[in-house]
Amino acid sequence: MAYVMKILVALKAVPDNTRLRFENGVPVLAGAERMVNPYDEYALETALRLKDATPGATVVAVGVGEGSSPEHLKKAIAAGADEAVRLEDPALVGTDSLAVAAVLAAYARHLGEDVKLICVGQQALDTAAGVVGPALAAHLDWPVVARCQSAEWAVETALKATREAAHGLETVEVQLPAVLTTVKCVYELRTANIKGVMRANKAEIPVLSLDALGITAAQVNGHGPSTPQLSARPPKAPGILIQGDSPEAVVPQLVQALQERLSPLGVW
Amino acid sequence: MAVWVLLEPADNAAEAGQWAPGALEALMPALSLSPTLEAITWLPLDTDPAPWAESLAPFGVSRLHVVSCTEPDSAAFLTALHEALGGVQALLAVGSPRVNALLPALAVKLKGHVVLEATQVVSTVGGELDVVKPVMGDACMATLRLPAGAPALLSLRRKAYRVPDAANTDMTQSAVVQRPCTPGSSKIRVLSVAAQDDHGLLSLEEADVVVSGGRGLKGPENFHLVEDLARALGGAQGASRAVVDAGWRPHAEQVGQTGKVVSPKLYVALGISGAIQHQVGMRNSTVIVAINRDADAPIFKLADVGVVGDALTIVPALTQAIEAARQSR
């Protein structure tokens, strides 16, 4: 049976870590080329698969604050999202994951009861915070299924999802509305088709300020930590390279090198 | 400073009655902030909390708060934790899927700060906390200064700290404080649990040694070489993204971006070129060993010990040599 349902997907544009330039061991982030957070790509794919199985469902790609990027939101539309929105405000510059969660919660409330599901990547590649999904669920008093590898419909108001747990994979049933966070999923990511790309090119992506969402900067930023100070990883002594034509030539050297390094660590 | 530790009980039958692996590592940084601690955990209603409390007394834990709960996904559980934690200035725990989902929710409820998977926690002269964690795919470190005045909810990366020595012999008993939790309200129901097929090897997160294989092993039929070496070294088995994507190995074994992040004492990369996406998952390992035919492979920039050669011929001989060396000790 078709019924009205909105699925939100939070998409963050993060620095492309395969192309980062480093100065003194610290990446230069200003002007760095960006990509969609890989964990969010699986959140989008999960949302699109659930939409495909539900007549009447729509998927909204949402960018928040500094991670919001019209270019990357259009990629989501090209892949099949119905619309996109940017939640941007000068007050969100330099804020953290808890602020992003508060803004997403305000947007879900702004849309009302049609929102049944919010999918977000388990973490963003750049900050590695992992905070947005569970914090968002706490704001809305919704359940959260974290670290999902897949999700499908159980009944009209519940999903069956498989999540990474301490001792393996747990399959759970979760009542909607709910938040899912995704890790790498069991299914492949879809690629955009021509029709989608044309739709994305034409799409208007509205921008909503905190004011439009009915929240204040103080409500969002009340308790965030300071901007993180980045520093280089602790330096490491250069390694040794063993070369030889045969296993007989290299293995004795390798075993000796292992023994020297591992004995002090108690693992030899 | 009111410092508490959140201790997760093990949730599988094999470890029933024990703390989750590594959970007690949270005590070390907690004790650096305060000489006495309180702890909070959750256990089923019919569990005797006495032995759990007893195990904590030697670490300076004065009280163990026990939420009676078998539904840790429920809103009622979150509420019970929230109520118990009023007035707590710092809550430390070792990161796990469960803990890392609980702490951000508690940060919202308690209007606190949250940092997950930190590797270092230091208090400043001004009463703030400096929390260090690897970011940007473990390419660099970030220090977050958390202002005093709001509770700090922190999870620590496994093995970032060791379990402290049981030192405080004055304390013989931790008092138990029972905390009720309304059952039957969970919106999440666990249908089934599939344990990872680990061939009796350790899990990636637990192991002091991780041996991973990549495309240089030529095909799935050669991954017994990875398993054999992992077994000889008493470690766990991992894989690169390339071989997981190719279907040679399950995703549970993937080390790297969108896979597992490990920091064992020894990491051995067999036939793995070491793309950034793989480095993300293993660059914090203490000793890195790489075997690869391509002398220009990026993995050699990270390796403490590199071997330029064919893993397919070197590994069997290496496994044999290690077994011999270990038996002769």
Boltz contact constraints between the chains, C-beta under 6 A:
constraints:
  - contact:
      token1: [A, 17]
      token2: [B, 137]
      max_distance: 6.0
  - contact:
      token1: [A, 17]
      token2: [B, 276]
      max_distance: 6.0
  - contact:
      token1: [A, 18]
      token2: [B, 276]
      max_distance: 6.0
  - contact:
      token1: [A, 26]
      token2: [B, 140]
      max_distance: 6.0
  - contact:
      token1: [A, 27]
      token2: [B, 136]
      max_distance: 6.0
  - contact:
      token1: [A, 38]
      token2: [B, 258]
      max_distance: 6.0
  - contact:
      token1: [A, 125]
      token2: [B, 137]
      max_distance: 6.0
  - contact:
      token1: [A, 126]
      token2: [B, 136]
      max_distance: 6.0
  - contact:
      token1: [A, 127]
      token2: [B, 135]
      max_distance: 6.0
  - contact:
      token1: [A, 128]
      token2: [B, 135]
      max_distance: 6.0
  - contact:
      token1: [A, 130]
      token2: [B, 100]
      max_distance: 6.0
  - contact:
      token1: [A, 130]
      token2: [B, 116]
      max_distance: 6.0
  - contact:
      token1: [A, 131]
      token2: [B, 104]
      max_distance: 6.0
  - contact:
      token1: [A, 131]
      token2: [B, 114]
      max_distance: 6.0
  - contact:
      token1: [A, 134]
      token2: [B, 101]
      max_distance: 6.0
  - contact:
      token1: [A, 134]
      token2: [B, 104]
      max_distance: 6.0
  - contact:
      token1: [A, 134]
      token2: [B, 105]
      max_distance: 6.0
  - contact:
      token1: [A, 135]
      token2: [B, 104]
      max_distance: 6.0
  - contact:
      token1: [A, 135]
      token2: [B, 108]
      max_distance: 6.0
  - contact:
      token1: [A, 138]
      token2: [B, 105]
      max_distance: 6.0
  - contact:
      token1: [A, 138]
      token2: [B, 108]
      max_distance: 6.0
  - contact:
      token1: [A, 139]
      token2: [B, 108]
      max_distance: 6.0
  - contact:
      token1: [A, 143]
      token2: [B, 187]
      max_distance: 6.0
  - contact:
      token1: [A, 143]
      token2: [B, 188]
      max_distance: 6.0
  - contact:
      token1: [A, 146]
      token2: [B, 101]
      max_distance: 6.0
  - contact:
      token1: [A, 147]
      token2: [B, 97]
      max_distance: 6.0
  - contact:
      token1: [A, 164]
      token2: [B, 97]
      max_distance: 6.0
  - contact:
      token1: [A, 165]
      token2: [B, 97]
      max_distance: 6.0
  - contact:
      token1: [A, 166]
      token2: [B, 11]
      max_distance: 6.0
  - contact:
      token1: [A, 166]
      token2: [B, 96]
      max_distance: 6.0
  - contact:
      token1: [A, 167]
      token2: [B, 12]
      max_distance: 6.0
  - contact:
      token1: [A, 168]
      token2: [B, 193]
      max_distance: 6.0
  - contact:
      token1: [A, 168]
      token2: [B, 194]
      max_distance: 6.0
  - contact:
      token1: [A, 168]
      token2: [B, 195]
      max_distance: 6.0
  - contact:
      token1: [A, 168]
      token2: [B, 196]
      max_distance: 6.0
  - contact:
      token1: [A, 169]
      token2: [B, 194]
      max_distance: 6.0
  - contact:
      token1: [A, 170]
      token2: [B, 190]
      max_distance: 6.0
  - contact:
      token1: [A, 170]
      token2: [B, 193]
      max_distance: 6.0
  - contact:
      token1: [A, 171]
      token2: [B, 191]
      max_distance: 6.0
  - contact:
      token1: [A, 171]
      token2: [B, 192]
      max_distance: 6.0
  - contact:
      token1: [A, 172]
      token2: [B, 188]
      max_distance: 6.0
  - contact:
      token1: [A, 172]
      token2: [B, 190]
      max_distance: 6.0
  - contact:
      token1: [A, 173]
      token2: [B, 189]
      max_distance: 6.0
  - contact:
      token1: [A, 173]
      token2: [B, 191]
      max_distance: 6.0
  - contact:
      token1: [A, 174]
      token2: [B, 188]
      max_distance: 6.0
  - contact:
      token1: [A, 175]
      token2: [B, 187]
      max_distance: 6.0
  - contact:
      token1: [A, 184]
      token2: [B, 251]
      max_distance: 6.0
  - contact:
      token1: [A, 184]
      token2: [B, 258]
      max_distance: 6.0
  - contact:
      token1: [A, 223]
      token2: [B, 111]
      max_distance: 6.0
  - contact:
      token1: [A, 223]
      token2: [B, 150]
      max_distance: 6.0
  - contact:
      token1: [A, 225]
      token2: [B, 113]
      max_distance: 6.0
  - contact:
      token1: [A, 225]
      token2: [B, 144]
      max_distance: 6.0
  - contact:
      token1: [A, 225]
      token2: [B, 146]
      max_distance: 6.0
  - contact:
      token1: [A, 226]
      token2: [B, 145]
      max_distance: 6.0
  - contact:
      token1: [A, 228]
      token2: [B, 142]
      max_distance: 6.0
  - contact:
      token1: [A, 228]
      token2: [B, 144]
      max_distance: 6.0
  - contact:
      token1: [A, 229]
      token2: [B, 143]
      max_distance: 6.0
  - contact:
      token1: [A, 230]
      token2: [B, 140]
      max_distance: 6.0
  - contact:
      token1: [A, 230]
      token2: [B, 142]
      max_distance: 6.0
  - contact:
      token1: [A, 231]
      token2: [B, 141]
      max_distance: 6.0
  - contact:
      token1: [A, 232]
      token2: [B, 140]
      max_distance: 6.0
  - contact:
      token1: [A, 233]
      token2: [B, 140]
      max_distance: 6.0
  - contact:
      token1: [A, 233]
      token2: [B, 141]
      max_distance: 6.0
  - contact:
      token1: [A, 239]
      token2: [B, 303]
      max_distance: 6.0
  - contact:
      token1: [A, 239]
      token2: [B, 304]
      max_distance: 6.0
  - contact:
      token1: [A, 239]
      token2: [B, 306]
      max_distance: 6.0
  - contact:
      token1: [A, 240]
      token2: [B, 305]
      max_distance: 6.0
  - contact:
      token1: [A, 241]
      token2: [B, 306]
      max_distance: 6.0
  - contact:
      token1: [A, 242]
      token2: [B, 307]
      max_distance: 6.0
  - contact:
      token1: [A, 243]
      token2: [B, 308]
      max_distance: 6.0
  - contact:
      token1: [A, 247]
      token2: [B, 313]
      max_distance: 6.0
  - contact:
      token1: [A, 247]
      token2: [B, 314]
      max_distance: 6.0
  - contact:
      token1: [A, 247]
      token2: [B, 317]
      max_distance: 6.0
  - contact:
      token1: [A, 250]
      token2: [B, 307]
      max_distance: 6.0
  - contact:
      token1: [A, 250]
      token2: [B, 309]
      max_distance: 6.0
  - contact:
      token1: [A, 251]
      token2: [B, 317]
      max_distance: 6.0
  - contact:
      token1: [A, 251]
      token2: [B, 318]
      max_distance: 6.0
  - contact:
      token1: [A, 251]
      token2: [B, 321]
      max_distance: 6.0
  - contact:
      token1: [A, 254]
      token2: [B, 307]
      max_distance: 6.0
  - contact:
      token1: [A, 255]
      token2: [B, 321]
      max_distance: 6.0
  - contact:
      token1: [A, 257]
      token2: [B, 305]
      max_distance: 6.0
  - contact:
      token1: [A, 261]
      token2: [B, 287]
      max_distance: 6.0
  - contact:
      token1: [A, 262]
      token2: [B, 266]
      max_distance: 6.0
  - contact:
      token1: [A, 265]
      token2: [B, 265]
      max_distance: 6.0
  - contact:
      token1: [A, 267]
      token2: [B, 208]
      max_distance: 6.0
  - contact:
      token1: [A, 267]
      token2: [B, 265]
      max_distance: 6.0
  - contact:
      token1: [A, 267]
      token2: [B, 266]
      max_distance: 6.0
